[in-house]
Amino acid sequence: MKDTATRSFGRPYQILLQVLLESSYAVCTNFGQLDSNKRSIRRTRRCALPKDPDSLSHLIWLTLTDEWKTTGGDDPRSFFLYDSGPESRDRVILFVSQQGLQQQ
């Protein structure tokens, strides 16, 4: 379940449903509370994310690594478009999806 949580973009209940459908009867009967399992999925996802900056002053000097420039998951797609850079007085960072670029 935790592996699926880090690879999937589905909602926690969708992941739980998928895991339960693929599990034996014995596993399903001992699965525990749904709310607890959903919290476990959210916690697993949070731990897999890159560390958030500590403050806005850290964002000014932030160097964007590849993990922040893609959607992640099994099929990471680029959604980073532009960064004016840390030397810029008013830094601008643009993120956009290909779908967003095609919409008018």
N, C-alpha and C positions, 0 to 999 in steps of 0.2 A: 504494500500500500504506500509506504513512504517513497519507494523508488518511483512509482507511478505519479505521486504528488510532485516530485521534482522535475519529471519529464513532461507532464501534462499541463495544459492551460485550462482544463475543465474545472468546474466548481467542485467544492469538497463533496457535496452529495452525489455528483456524477461519478466521481472517483470511487466513493464508497459503493455505489450501485454496481459499478464495473467489477470491483474486487469481490463483492458478494456473489455476483452472478457466476464468477469464475471459480468460486470456492466450494468445497464440499459442505455437506449438511452439518457435519461436526464443527467445522470452522464457523459457519453462520450462526449456530446456536450459542457459541462461546465468544461472539464478536464484541460484546460489550455495548455500552450506550452510544447511540449515534452521535450525540453532541460531543462526547469525549473524543470520538474518532475524528470528527470534523475539526476540532481544536488541534488534534495531533497533526492533521494534514496541514493546517495553516501554520503551525509552529515549524514543521519540517520545511515548508516553502520559505518562511522568513529566514531560517538558518542558512538556506542555500543561496540567498541573495547576497550581492556584494555589500560591504559595510557602507552605511550612510555617512555622509560628512558630519562632523561634530557641530559645525556652526556655519553661518553664511560666510565668515571670513575664510574658512577652509575651501569653500566653493570657488572663491576667486582664483586660487592657485591650483585647483583641481585639474589633473591631467586625465582626460577620459580614456579609459582602457577599453579594449574590445568588448568586455563583458557588459559595458554600459552602452555600447553602440549597436547591439543586436537584441532581438526579442528573446533569445535564449531557447531552451527546450531542445528537442530532437532536431528540429529544422530551423536553426537560428537565421533570422532575416535582418538585414541592416535597416535601421530606421533613424540613423544619425545623418543629418544633412550638413550642418555648418556649426563651427565654433570660432568666434572672433578671437579667442585665445586669452590666456591669463594676463597678458600685458595690456589688454584693452581696458579703458577706464570704465565703460559700461558694457560688460561682457554679455554676449548674446550666444545662446546655444539653441539650435533648432533640431527638433526630432520630428520625423514625418514618416508615414508608411507609404508604400507604393500606391495602395488603394486611396489614401488621402490625396496624393498628388494627382491621381486620375480624375477625382471628383471635381466638379465645377461649382 
